[in-house]
């Protein structure tokens, strides 16, 4: 398996361009390519990830399979209100 890491792939893109990036990530996952996806756009995170590792102030505060999260639980983890 090959791994690639890119940070904030969609942060400076318009809506359609972001969708195009996500549409590249999805089949790459199916082919077995490991993708590290960093984003503050929570719907994108929930859409393309299998697992979420969340950092706050350099410390891991959550590391679980994506289905364990919702937009609300992600937001609570980010803000420290969980």
C-alpha positions as CSV (number, residue, x, y, z in Angstrom):
1,X,0.0,0.0,0.0
2,X,1.2,3.5,-0.8
3,X,0.5,6.4,1.5
4,X,0.2,10.1,0.7
5,X,-0.3,13.0,3.1
6,X,-1.6,16.4,2.2
7,X,-2.8,19.1,4.6
8,X,-6.0,21.1,4.2
9,X,-6.6,20.0,0.6
10,X,-9.9,21.8,0.3
11,X,-9.3,24.9,2.5
12,X,-8.8,27.4,-0.4
13,X,-11.1,25.8,-3.0
14,X,-14.6,26.8,-4.0
15,X,-17.5,24.3,-3.4
16,X,-17.2,22.5,-6.8
17,X,-13.4,22.2,-6.6
18,X,-13.7,20.7,-3.1
19,X,-16.2,18.2,-4.4
20,X,-13.7,17.2,-7.1
21,X,-11.0,16.6,-4.6
22,X,-13.3,14.5,-2.5
23,X,-14.2,12.5,-5.6
24,X,-10.5,11.7,-6.1
25,X,-10.0,10.6,-2.5
26,X,-13.0,8.2,-2.4
27,X,-11.8,5.8,-5.2
28,X,-8.2,6.0,-3.9
29,X,-9.4,4.6,-0.6
30,X,-11.2,1.8,-2.3
31,X,-8.0,0.9,-4.2
32,X,-6.2,0.6,-0.8
33,X,-4.3,3.9,-0.9
34,X,-4.0,5.3,2.6
35,X,-5.0,9.0,2.7
36,X,-4.4,11.3,5.6
37,X,-7.0,14.0,5.2
38,X,-6.7,17.1,7.4
39,X,-9.6,19.5,7.4
40,X,-11.6,21.9,9.5
41,X,-14.6,21.3,7.2
42,X,-16.5,18.8,9.3
43,X,-18.9,17.5,6.6
44,X,-15.9,16.7,4.4
45,X,-14.2,14.9,7.3
46,X,-17.3,12.7,7.9
47,X,-17.7,12.0,4.2
48,X,-14.3,10.7,3.3
49,X,-12.7,9.2,6.4
50,X,-12.8,5.8,8.0
51,X,-11.1,7.0,11.2
52,X,-10.8,10.3,12.9
53,X,-7.8,11.4,15.1
54,X,-8.4,14.8,16.6
55,X,-5.7,17.0,18.1
56,X,-6.2,20.0,20.4
57,X,-3.2,22.0,21.5
58,X,-0.9,19.2,20.2
59,X,-2.6,16.5,22.2
60,X,-4.8,13.6,20.9
61,X,-8.2,14.2,22.3
62,X,-10.1,11.6,20.2
63,X,-9.1,8.6,18.0
64,X,-12.1,6.5,16.9
65,X,-13.8,5.2,13.8
66,X,-15.7,7.8,11.9
67,X,-19.1,6.3,12.5
68,X,-18.6,7.0,16.2
69,X,-18.9,10.8,15.4
70,X,-21.6,13.2,14.3
71,X,-21.1,16.8,13.3
72,X,-22.1,17.7,16.9
73,X,-19.8,15.4,18.6
74,X,-16.9,16.5,16.4
75,X,-17.7,20.1,17.3
76,X,-17.7,19.3,21.0
77,X,-14.4,17.6,20.7
78,X,-12.9,20.5,18.9
79,X,-14.1,23.1,21.4
80,X,-13.3,20.9,24.4
81,X,-17.0,20.8,25.5
82,X,-17.2,17.0,25.2
